């Protein structure tokens, strides 16, 4: 074969037959020849190598083949006089034959373990032995030192030449790993093997450590253990089995985390191995990625647990380097770099975020080392999370999971400090460098580039304020996922405390006289500190407002948080009263907090003895309120609440029960017997927990806390001393029948000057209509008048409640109510006092659209008057009303399923005239948007319904695209043209469908 290969000279390829396969070398073996060689190799291994291995070295023949007994009878194992020379001759011959490529692949892939076992015995087996091994070891004296050195060098050459995962696997089998299920490929171990001798185990350990310390050695060791031999389908099936065997992954991880004896030092081992462990996280092979990542994560966590300082230096910091580089740009001269220069590439940033997710979140080991190592990068991760919320990015979910994991695993005090840092209130959080910015990348990720310098100070200030506003919104959105753990409630209370502290500090600072400053420097420092304080106060106010709006419904999860909230509110009230008369906002918050305490004590929740221990911290504050508040009613309620808390509910006055009734919107049983509170047995558990929510309740049967928060007086007295709280929250018990007297109270309360009382009365009237109350339905004219008059109120809480009431009333009596609403919308009602304002007419338009949605398919009956009303509104002088009418017209067409009938001409003519003549951009936008809605809704039917006006609409849209100066109007026109283009293409070129018809002949 060598001579054939040497005499072979490949011919030049023929360009005409370039696609043909190249000619094979003459020494290439055919399939039959390979089988012959394999048979010969089996005879060599069976007769010339395996019988002369010492016990425990390699896998004996009797454990592998069926004819082992015959071989044992023919050849005496390792005790033959010439056994040593036969073993040396066999190994030497196999090594020489393996130098040829074709034969070497057959030997080193199928018989590598046997060859390694023979070379190990020849080159490393000690000459002296004890007991049974003394005689066979004595035979090694027949080998010269030169021969043994040759075997050692040959072993090293073979190990360096072969595929390393295969070498690792064979060394593990030779070391005794077959007991753990690491059989060689093609070799089935039928019986337990003899234990490998100590010298062989030590040698295999050294060789495995050498494999591990080589470049890419970690991956070779992991593949050798986890993938079988990494060959063919067997490796694939082995990979799938290993992915489910987490014990094997942990075993490999422990091996990687243990420093071998051959290493110079522990730090040197970490320096070589840690980068390779991080590379395991980036493997993308489908079959092996999962198990490799599990091994890498487990090894990293083990190293961080055992050697935290080295793990941080060589594992965690290199992994977090792209994130840390986003704020630490000390090595770069940022001012000299041009705008748009890429500082952190997309691949680096994406890989870093994914690695952090795999190690921290998927590993889920909340050790101090991991949490502390991630602290410097949290600000950048939060900035990246806020950036990904502005567009579509695959980094959004891992960033959110990382932040939530850190907040969940950290101590509560540390988590609150992190949230304050995200909001810009507490400690200094390392966000993105001021001269850098995140930029959308082509792969759906993000990259860090140099920010373009903005010379306009107002524009720079606007961008800064917008960015802070957006980060605040995303922080509140992140807190919506932390409500079950109670973190959102604790942070809300923390913000309230900070607000009280800032307000007190601001009030104390306002008394200082800046003229006392002796120099301009001190005056400048005073003003800068004052500006910082004002900014912090605005941030706190904005954050509290967002939290109240987004997460207030279920922000508190237990009694402790409610008590802390009430304590903070009472502290603010005491501070405000000490400075002067309280304002309307302070009065409302004080009433709400005291109402919450009264509701808890009145039976809204089941209080335990431990709960009263928390409630007792309110006693000094209630005593202070009862002493300094100017209102006698508030003083009395505060004193009664203090007594009720001190007696653990054994004593309670009517004032507490009345305040609880006002807060919950229903009567909670106030009859007390023997110190026990008996709640109303008709109440449901949902009703009892309504008092713990700061926002509007989920059920529409309960009065909102804002509506029923006792206004400025929690329990005012009438002339006869009777409580009049029921008039402030007149909804009563929703399930009970309403008498005419209660209906009259609701009608009177609908004109109350207090906004919460008026809104509560309107919602109570709406519930009467919704429940088809007979007395309420009889007074439909009065109800309509009340709702229409309240629609003119400037407060959104009032006029939205009125709009809901009119919509419900129209749903019950559409034939009587709709004509009145249409007259109101067109300013033709005979009973109106003067012309209706545009704002009122837009509110009526909202009512008409709600009625249309409620009627559903029945709205076709009122198609003509509704369309005419909106067309008339589209010609109103007020541009806002015109845009609103056109928007309502587009939605009406959708609700009518575009069944406009003969009014298509009127609608299209009106739209055409508005687009051509309207000077206001918002009016033209609305008109073109209606055209888009018509084309999109009609789809293929547009050519039939709009056949007479389709050409005019096309010309109109083309003129808008060419001549209109408003970008939004042009965009709407382009969308309409795209819809029209799709319609005409489907009309002119219908899709060809192949149909198969089966005809049964008679």
N, C-alpha and C positions, 0 to 999 in steps of 0.2 A: 504494500500500500504506500510505503514511503517512496519507493522507486517510481511508482505510477504518478504520484503527486509531483515528484521532482521533474519528470519528463513531460508533464502536461503544460502546454502553452495555449491559453485561451485565444481563440480567433477573434478578430475584430467584429463587432456586431454589424449586421447588415442593416442599413437605414430603412430598407423596404420592409423588413420584418422586425421593426423595433418593438412591436407589441408582443412578440413571441418571448417565451421564457428563456433565460440564458441556459447554456449547456452545463450539465453537472460535471463536477470533477471526477476523474476516473476512480479515485479512491472512495467515492461515496457508496455506502452500503445500501443494498436493496432491502426490502422488508424481509425476505426469506433469509438474507445474509445476517440481518440484525438478529433474527430468531436463533440462527446458528451460533452467533457470538454470545448471545445471552445464555444459551445452553452450556457453552464452554465455560463461561464465567461462573455459572452455578456449580459446575464440577470443580473448578479451581477453588471457589470459596468453601464448598462442602468438603473436599478431600484435602486441600492444601492450606487452609487458613483457620477455619472455625475449630477443628478438632484439637489444635495446638494452643488455644487460648486458655488462660488460667481461669479457675472458677470465679465467677463474678465479673469477668471481663467480657463484655459483649453479650449477645443473646445466644445461648447454646442451640445446637441443631435440634435437639429433642423437643424444644419448645416451639419449633418453627415448621418442621416438615413431617411427613408421614413415614418416610423411610429412614428415620434417624436411627432406629434399632439396627438396621442392616449396616449402616455406616459405623456404628459403635462396634459391631462385631468385626468388621474388616480392618478398621484403623483404631489403634489404641490412642486415646487422647493424651496429649501433652506429656505422657510418660515414655513415649518411644525414644530410643537413643538419638535419633536424628531429628526429633521434633522441632528443636530450635532452628536448625538450619533449613528445614522445610518451611517453617513460618517466615523466616527471613527471605528465603528464595521466592516464596509466593508473593509477599508484599513488594519486593524489589521488582519482580516481573510485572505486577499490576501497575506499579508506578511508571515503569518504562512504557507499557502499552498505553497508559492514560495520557501520555504526552501527545498522542495522535488525536486530533479533534473528534473524529467520528467515534473512535473507540473510547476516548476519555469521557464523553457524555454518557455513554452506557455504563461505565464503571462508577463514575462519581455520583450519578443520580440514583442508582439502584443498590450499590454496595459500598457507599461511603462509610456507613457505620462500622462495617466489618474491617475495612481498611484502616480507619482511625483506631479501632480497638487493637489491631495487630501492631501498628506503629507505636502506640502508647506503651504496649507491653515490651516491645523491643527496645525502645529508647528511654523509658522512664521507670520501669519496674525495678525496685531495689534488688540487689543481688542476694543479700542476706535475708533470711526469714525464720520463722518459728513454727513449730508444730507441723501440721500437715503440709503447709506451703514451703517448708524448708527444702524438700527434695526437688520440686519443680523449679524453684528459684535458683538452686545451685546450677541448673543447666545454663543459666544466662551467662555463667562464667565462660562459656564457649565462645561468646561474641567479643570481638575486640572493641576497644573504646572508639576506634574510628568508625566501626560499623554502627555502634549505638549513636554516635554523633550524626552520622548520615541519616539514621531513622528520625532523629529529632528535627533535623533540617527539612527532611521530606514531609514530616507531619506539618510543620509550619507552612511550607509551600502549598500543601494541599488545602489547608484551612484558609489560606489567603486567596486561593484560586476559586473556590467553590462559592456558590450563592450563600451569603451569610446566614439568612434565616434557616436554611437547611443545615448548616453547620451547627447552629445553636440547638436545633432540635436533636440532632444526633448526639451532641455532647450531653444534653439532658438525659437522653435514653441511656447513654453509656454510664452516666453518673448514678443512674438508678431511677430516673424520672419515669420509666415505663410503669412503675407501680402506681403512678398518679394518672395513668391513662395517656402517656405520651409515647405511644407505639410508633415505630418507624413505618413509613408507607409500605404497604404490601406485606408486612410481617405481623401476624396475629399471635399475640402472647397467650398461650393456653394455660400456663401454670405460673405460680409466683416464682420470680427469679431470685437467684442467690444474691445476697447483698454485695455490692461492689466493694473491693478492698479499699482501705483508707487512702493509700497512695493514689489510687485512681480517682477517688472522689475529690481529693485535694487538687490533683492535676486538672480534672475537668472544671473545677471551680476557678482555677487560675486562667484556663483557656476561655471560659465564659466571661470572666472579668476583662480579659484582653479584648474580646469581641465587643463588650459594652463600652470600653474606653476608646474605641476606634471612631473615626468620623462616621456618622449615621449608625453608630452601634446600637443606640437605644431602639431605633426603629427595627433594626435587624433582630434584636432580642425579643421585642414584642411580637414581631411577625412570626418568629420561630416558635414561640409558645402558643400564640393565639390562632395562627392560620394553618396549623398542621405543618406542611412543608412548603406551602405557598405554591403548589403545583396544581394546575388544572382545576377541574370541578371539585376535587377533593378539598382543595383549599377553600373554595367557596362554601361548601357545606360545613367545613370546620369553622369558618368565620361566622356563619349563622348560628351554629351551636355555641360558640364562645361568646357571642353577643348576649346570650341569655344566661351565661354562667358568670355571674358577678363575682363569685368566689375566685375564679381563675384571674379575673381582672385585678382583684385586690392583691392576689399573690404576686402578680407581675409588678404592681405598683410598689409593694413592699421591697421587692428585689431592687427596683430602681432607686428607692429611697435609702437603701443601705449602702454605705461606702465600702468598696472592696479593699482588701489588704494591700493590693498592688499599687493603689493610689498614693501619691506623694503626701497629700494632706487632704483633709475633709474639704477645705475651701477649693483646692485644685479639682477635686472630683465634682463639686457643685459647678465650678466654672466650665467644665467640659460637658457635663450631662444636662444641665438646666436648659440651655438653648435647644437641645434636641427634644426635651420633654415638651417645651412650648411648641415645637414644630409638629408634634403629634396632634395638637388641637386643630391643625390646618389641613389635615388629610381629607380629601374630598371623595375617596372611593366609597361607593354606596355600601359595599358589604363590610368594610373594615372601619369606616369613619366612626361609627357609634362606639365600638369597643375600644378603639384607639383613644378617643376622647375621654371615655370612662377611665381608662388606665392613666392618662395624663392628668385628669382632674384628681383622681385618688392619690397619685404620686405627689402632686403639688400640695394637696392638703396634708398629706403625711409629713412632707418636708417642712411645711409651715408649722406643724404641730411639734416636730422634734427639734428642728433647727430654725427658729423664727428669724434670726438676724440674717443668716445666709439665704434663706428663702426670699426674704424681702429684697435682698441685694441682687440676687441672680435670677429670680423668678418673677416676683410681683412688680418690681420697678421696671424691668424690661417689657413686661406685658402691658403696663400702663403708660409706657413712654409716649405714644402718640397723643394721649389725652393730657398728660402733664405738659407736653410741649405746647399745647394750645394756649397756656397762660404764662409759661416760663420761656420767654424769648430772649433771655439775657445774652445768649451767644450770637444773636443776629442783630445787625444794625437795621432796625425796622424802618427808620426814616429814609434810608438809602435805597430800599427796595421799591420797585415800581408797583403801582396798584394792579391787583390781579395775580401777583406772584403766588404760586401754590407752595404753601409751607408744609401742609400735611396732606398727603394724597388720599384719594377715596379708598383705595384698597387697604392702606395702613389703618385708617380710622375705622373702617367697617370691620376689619379683622380684630382690631383692639376691642371694640364694643362686643363683638361676638365672643371673644375669649373671656372677657369679664363676665358675660352672661353664663357661659359654660362653667367657669370655675366658681363664681360666687353664688349665682342663683341656682344652677343645676346641681352643683356640689352641696349647697345648702348646709354649710358648716359655719355657724356664726361665732368664730373665734375672734378674740381681741386683735390678733395680728391682721386678719383679713379686713376687719372693719376699720382699723386704724390706717392700713395701707391704702384703702379706697377713699379716705377723707379728702386728700388733696385734689382728687379728680371729680368729686361730686358736683362742684359748681359747673365744670365743663360739661358733664353728662346732663345736668339740668338745662344748660343753655342749648345743648344739642337736641334735647327732648322738645324744648320750646320751638326750635327751628323746624323740626320734623312735623310739628303740628300745623305748620303753615302750608305744607305740601304733602304729596304722597312719597313715603320713604319706608324702606324695610327696616330702618334703624329705630323707628318710633316704638315698636313693641318691646324690643330688648332694653331700650333706655328706660321705658316706663317700668318694666319688671325689675330692673336693677334698683331704681329709686325706691320702689315699693318694698323690695327685699331689705334694703338698708334701713328704711324707716321702721320696718316691722321687727328686725333683729336687734336694733340698737336699743339701749336703755331709753326710757321715756324722756328723761331730761335731755339726753343727747339728741334724740329725734326732734324734740321741740326746738333745740338750738339749731339743728340743720334747717328746719322749716323757716326759722327766723332769718337764717343766713340766705336762703333762697329768696325771701321777701325783701332782703336788704335792711332788716331791722336789727339783727343781732351781730354775731361775730362776722369777721371779714371772710367772705366766701370767695375762693379763687375762681372767677368766671373767665370767659374768653378774653384774651388780651385786647385792650381798647383799640389797637391798630389792626386787629384781625377781624375776620367775619367768616361765618359758614356760608358756603355756596353750594347750590344744587349741582350734583355730579351726574355724569351720563349713565351710571349703573344703578340709579335709584338711591344712592347714598348721599354723602356729603363730603366736602373737602374744605380745608382751611386756607384762605387766601388773604392777601394784604388788602385792607380796606382802603377805598378811595377817600382821599382827604376832602372834606366838605368845607368850603370857605365861608359859606353863608351861615352865620351863627344861629339864626332863627330856624333854618332847616336842620342843622345839627341838633338843636334843642328839641325840635319836633320829633326827630327820629329817636332820640334818647328817651323821651317821655313815652312814645309809642312802644318802644321795646320794653320798657319797664311795665307798662300797662299790660302788654301781651304776656310777659312772664308772670305777672300777678294772676292773670286769668288762668294760665296753665297750672299754676300752683294750686289754685282753688279746685281746678278740675282733677288734679292728682289727689287732693284730699277727699274727693268724693269716693275714692276707692279705699279709704282708711276709716270709714265710719264705723264698721263693725268692731274694730279693735279699740275704738274710743279715742284714737289719736286726733281725729278731726275735732271732737268736742274739747279735748284738752288744749289744742292749739287755739280754738275759738276763745276759750277762757283766758289763755295767755295773752291774746291780742286785746281783750277787754282790759286786763290788768295793765298792759302796756299803754293803752289809751288813757286810763285813769292816771297813770304815772306821768305821761307826757303832758296831759292837761294840767296837772298840779304843778309840774315843773315850769310849764309855760306861764301859768298864773303867777308863780313866785318870781319868775324872771322878768315879768312885765312890771313888777314893782321897782326893779333896780333902775337907777338913773344913769343912763349912758354918759351924761355930761361929767360924771365923776372920773371918767377915764383921763389919765394924765397925758397921754400921748396919742397920736394918730394910730400907732400900731395897736395899742390896746383897744381903741375904738373899732378898728378893722376886725380884730379878733372877736370882739363882742358881736359885731354884726354877722360875721361868718358863723359863729356858734348859734346865733339866733336863727339864721337861715337853715342850718342843719336841723335844728329842733323843729322848725316849721315843716321842713320836708318830711321828717320822720312822722310828725303828726298827721300829715296828709296821707302818707303811706298806710299808717295804721287805720285811719278812717276809711280809706278805700278798701283795704283788706277786710275790715269788719263788714262793710256794706256788701262785698262780694260773697263772703261767707254766709251772711244772712239770706242772701238771694239764692245761693246755689245749694247749700248743705244744711240749712237751718231746720228743715222738716224732721230730720232724724239725726241731728248732730249729737244729741246727748243719749248715752246708752245706759246710764245708771243714775241712781239717786245722788251719788257723790258729785257727779258733774253738774247736775241741776243745782245742788246746794252751792257749789263753787260759783256758778253763774250768778245766782241770786246774791251771794255775798259780794261779788265784784260790783254788781249793779247797785246794791245798797251803799257800798263804799263811795261810789261815784255820786250817789244822791246826797250822802252826808257831806262830801267835799263841796258839792254845788251849793247846798244850803248854807254852809259855813261862809261862802263867799258872797252870798246875796240871794235874792229871790230866784227860784228855779224857773226855767223856761218850760215851753210846752213839751219839748222832746224829753227832758228830764222827768217831767210829770208822768208822761206816758210810760217810760221805762220803769219808773218806780211803781206805778200801778200794776204793770204786767208782772214784775218780779214778786210783789206781795201777793198778787193773785195766784201765781204758781205755788207759793208756799201754802196759801189757803187751800188750793186744790189738793195738794198732797196730804195736808192734814185733814181735809174733809172726806177722804176716801177714794181719791182718784187712783192711788196706788196703795198696795198693801205694805205698810211700814213695819219694819222690825225694830227690836230694841237697838241694834247696831246703827240703824238709820238715824235714830234720834241723837246718837252721839255726834254725827256729822251736822245735824240740824242745830245743835246747841251753839255752833260757832256763829249762828245768825243772831243769837240773843243779844250780845252787846250792840250790834248794829241796829236791831229793832228798837232797843231801848233808846239809842241816840235819835232815831227817827221820831219816836213818840215824844221826845223832849224838845226837839228843835223845829219840827215841821209846823208851818203856820196853820194848816188845815186841821180842825179838831177831828174830822172823820178819819184822816190818815193817822193821827195820833192814837185814836181809839183802836183802829185795826192793828197797828203795830204793837200796841200793848197787849191786845188779845192774842195775837199770834205768839208773842213771847211767852205768855202764860201757858198757851196750849203746848208749846214745845217743851217748856220746863216740866209740865205735868205728864208728858208722854201721851197727850191726847185724852187724859182723864177728864179734863175740864175744857170746854169749848163754848164760846158764846155764839149767839145768832149772827154776829157780825162776820165771823169766820165762815160760817156756812153760806151766808149771802155772797161773800166775796168769791167763794169756791163756785157757787152757782153762776156768778157773772163770768168767771173765767172759762168754765167748761160749757156753758150754754145750756145746762140742764140742772135739775135739783138733785144734789147728792144727799142721801139721807142724813139728816142732821140730828135725829133722835139718838141720844146716847144713854146707855144703861150700863152701870157698873164699870165705867171707864172704857168700854168697847165701842167702836164705831161701826154702825150697821149701815151698809150702803143700800141703795135702792135695788131690790132684787130683780127689777126689770131691766137693769143695765147690762150691757154686754161687756166682755173683757176689752174690746176695742175702745168702747166709750171710756173705760176707766184709765186707759193709758193715753188718752188724748191730751191730758194736762202736761205731759212731759215733752211736748213738741212746741218749739218756738215758732214754727212757721204755720201756714194754714193746714188744717187737718186733712187727711186723705179722704175722709168721708164727707160728702156734702150735707150730711145731716147734723153736723156739729158746727157751731158758730166758730169763726176764726178767732184766734187769740187777738189779732189786731182789731177785729171788729168788736170784741167783747172784753177788752182789757180794762174795763171800768172807767174809761175816759179819764177825766181828771179827778173824779171822786169815786172811790171803790164802793161805797155803800151810803149814798146820800139818804137823808131822812125826809119824809114828808111832814106835813103840818101836824099830823097825828102821831108822828114818831114811827110810822110804818116804813119799811124799806121800799124804795122805788127802783131797785136794781133791775127788776124784770122789765122795766120800760127801757132800760139801756140795752138790754140784750133780748129783744122781744120775740126771738124766734121760738122760744119755749121748747118743749119736747116735740120733735118732729112727728113722732108716731101718734101723738094724741090728737083728738079732734079739736079744731079751732072754732071758738065761739065767735059770734059777730062782734062781741066786745074786744076780743083779741085782734080781730081783723081791723077794727077801728084804731086800736093802739098801733098796729103796724103802719096804717095809713098816716097817722099823725107823726110817728117817728121818722117817716120818709122825708119830712121837712125839718128834721132836727138840725140845728146849726153844727153839731158835732159830726164830723165826717164819718168816724167809725160807726156811730149809732145809725146814721142815715144809710150807710152801705149795708149794715146788718139788716135793717128793715126792708130794704129793696130785695135782698137775697131771701129774706123770709117770705115776702110776697111771691117771689119767683118759685119758691118751693110749694106754695099753695097751688099755683097754677100747674106745676109739674105733677103734683099729687091729685089734681082734678078735685080740689076742695069745692064743695057746692057753693058756699058763701062767697068764696073768691071768684068763682066763675060768674056768679050773678052780678058782681060789681066790675065787670070787664071794662066798662067805660071809665069808671073812676081809676081803675088800675092803669089803663092806657094813658090817661091824663097825667097820673103820677109819674109813670115811666118817662113819658115824653118831656115833661118839665125837668126831670132829673138828668135827662140826657144833655141838657145845656149846662150842667155843672162843669166847672173847670177841672175838678179832681178826677183822675182816671179811675180811682177806686169806686167812685159814685157812678160815673156815666157808663162804665163797663157793666156794672151791676144792672143799670137801667136798660142797657142794650140787650142783655141776656133776658130780662123780664119781658121786653117787647117781643123778642124772638119767640119765647115760649108761648106768649099770648097769641101771636100770629099763627103759630102751629096749631092751636086749638080752634081759633076762629079766623081762618084765612080770608073768607069772603067779607067779613066785616072790618078786619084790621088792615088788610093790604091796601084797599083804596085810600084809607086815611094816611097810611105811610107814603103812598105814591104822591098824594097831594102835598104832604109835608116836604117830600124830596123836590117837588116842582114848585114850591112856594105858592100853591094855588088853594091852600086850605082856607075856607071862609072864616074859621075861628082863630087864625093866627094873628098875633099882635105884631104887625109890621113885617118886613121881609126877614126870612130866616138867614142866619149867618152861614157862610160856607162851611164852617166847622160843624155846625149842627146838621147841615144837609149831608155831610160826609158820614156822620154818625148814623143818620137814617139810612144811607146807602149800605153801611155795614149791617144794619138790621135786615134790610131787604135781602142781602146775600145770605145771611144766616137762615132766613125763612126759606129761601130757595134751596139751600142744602137740606133743610129739614123736610121739605115737601118731596124732594126726590123727583120721581117721574111725574108726579102730579103738578110740578111747576110748569109743564107745557100748557096747562090751562090758562096760566097768566103770562104767557110768552109775550103777547103784543104789548100790554101796558108796561111790563118791565123793560122791554127793549126801547120803547118810546121814551120812557122816563130817563134812561141812561143816555139816549141820543140827545135829549134836551139838555141833560147835564153836561154833555160834551160841548155844547155851544155857550156855556156860561162864561161871563167875563173873568171869573176867578180861575187862574191857571191850575191851582191845586185841585179844585173841584173837577175841572175838566179831565185831568189825569186820573183822578179817582173814578170818575164815571167810565172812562175807557177801560180801566182795569176791571171794574165790575162787569162791563159788557163782555170782556173776554172770558171771565169766569162763568158768566151766565151762558154763553155759547157752549161751554164745556158741559155745564149741567143739563142743558137742553139737548145734548148729544148732537149739536150743530144742525138741529132740525129747525131752520129759520124760515122755511117756506118762502113766501113772496117778499119777505123783508130783507132778503139778501141784498137786493139793489140798494135799499136805503142804508144798510150798514156799510157796504163797500163805498157808496158815494160819500157818506159822512167821513169815513176813514181817509179817503183820497183827498177830500177838501181840507181836512185837518193837517195832513202831512204837508200839503202844498202851501198852506196859508199860516199855520201856527208859528208864532215867533218864539215861543217858549220851548226849550229843548225837552223838558220832561213830558210835555204834551205830545210832541212828535214821537218820543220813545214809546209812550203808551199806545199810540195809534199803530205804529209799526209792529209792536208786540202783539196786538190783537190780530194782525194779518198773519203773523207767525203761528199763533194759536189756531186760527182757522185752517191754515194749510196743514199743520201737523195733525189736527184732529180729523179733518176730512180725509186725508191721505188719498187713496185711489179714487174716492168719491168726489174729489175736488174738481176733476174734469167734467163731472156731470152737474154738480150743484153750482159751481162757479163758472160754467162754460161761457156765460155772456160777459162776465167781467174779468175773466182770467187774464186776457191780454192787457187790459188797463192796469191790473194789479202788477203785472210783470214790468210794464213800462214805469210805473210809479216806483217800484223797488229799485230798478236800475238807476233812475234819476236820483234817488236818495243816496245810493252808493257813490255816485259820481260827484254830486254837488253838496250834500249835507255836510256841515262843519262839525256836528256833534259825533264823537267817536262811538258812543253807545248806540245812537240811532243807526249809524252805519253798520255796526255789528248786528243789530236786530235785522236790518235789511239783508245783510249777507246770509244770516241764518234762514230767512224766509226764502231767498233765492235758492239756497241749497235744498230746502224742502221741496220747492217747486221743480227743481231739476230732477230730484229723485222721483217725484210723481210722474213727470213727463217721460222719464226713461222707462219706468215700469209700464206706462201706458203705451208707448211706442214699441217697446221691446219686451213683451211679456216673457217671463221665464218659461223655457221649454221643459215640459215634464213628460217623461216616458211612462206610459201606462200599458199594463199588460192585461188584455181582455181575454177571457175564456168564454167561448161560445159553445153551448151544448147543442149539437145538431139533433134534430128529431129522428 
